[in-house]
Amino acid sequence: MDNYIEKISICIQKGKINMDSPYPPDMKGLPGADELTGEALKNGVKANEILTGAMIPAMGIVGELFKDKKLFVPQVLMSAKAMNSALVHLKPYFTSGEIKRRGTFIIGTVAGDLHDIGKNLVSMMIEGSGWDVIDLGVDVKSEQFLEAVKSNPNAVLGMSALLTTTMESMEKSVRHIRDLYPNLRILVGGAPLNSEFASRIGANLYAPNPQVAVEYLNS
Ligand code: B1M
């Protein structure tokens, strides 16, 4: 079991997506995050263990190496692709259709920001806890959030930002939408944010992780 966790972690750190992927050259012909995650699940490894034991720590290591300039954007992108290929296998485990729908949740990564792994994870967990999710993708402008809210006035809105620079566009979007929809529930998340920032810009909650977002929605 540990073997799968370690192998999946290595694939994400090295950006090995699947068997066909020629990158990285020293892993050519070997299974990638895609196949190993599928196999691990078939062999009884729990989805949550793969997520918290392999995938999230592996991206943390990638982030540290990136910060120290030991990895560069194309390599980080390959790691992100490997992570997303593994996430596809986990989705059914977090989104069983048996749960009664509780409401609608709109989510997007704010304008200027292309990071979507955390947002996808939040979206998956929330869908899994019984919400219909409208995922607007990345680089979402205020107007796009607004359109989605107009069409779903009882929805809860969620925004993700991973860059200190895009915290500004989050602020702009939240303030704009808050002016028009004073009672709308808005939650925000992403590594550079905190609770003070969330309340200053008029969001109802800062969720440091998907679990906090799910608890808030279900409360
Ligand atoms: Co970027 N990047 N990146 N990057 N990247 C960071 C965020 C960075 C911290 C790396 C570093 O320097 N150590 C740094 C930001 C510094 C800062 O501003 N504070 C950074 C930078 C600088 C950049 C570029 C500017 C680099 C450049 O071009 N010079 C550039 C910007 C592009 C853009 O967006 N316009 C860039 C590009 C990229 C890639 C495209 C290569 C790739 C993204 C691919 C993709 O997402 N499809 C990438 C990646 C992968 C990262 C790191 C390595 C990993 C991010 C990630 O996916 N983490 C990241 C370093 C790091 O985080 N350690 C980094 C895993 C994910 C599960 O965690 O996203 O934090 P996270 O989500 C968490 C929580 O935050 C929370 O729940 C999730 C699960 O626990 N959460 C929410 C997130 N959203 C939420 C919403 C909620 C609730 C909770 O409710 C709505």
Residues whose N, C-alpha, C, O or C-beta is under 5 A from the ligand:
A	BS01	B1M	M59 G60 V62 G63 E64 F66 K67 V73 V76 L77 A80 G112 D113 L114 H115 D116 I117 G118 K119 L121 V122 G158 M159 S160 L162 L163 T164 T165 L187 V188 G189 G190 A191 P192 A207 P208 N209 P210 A213
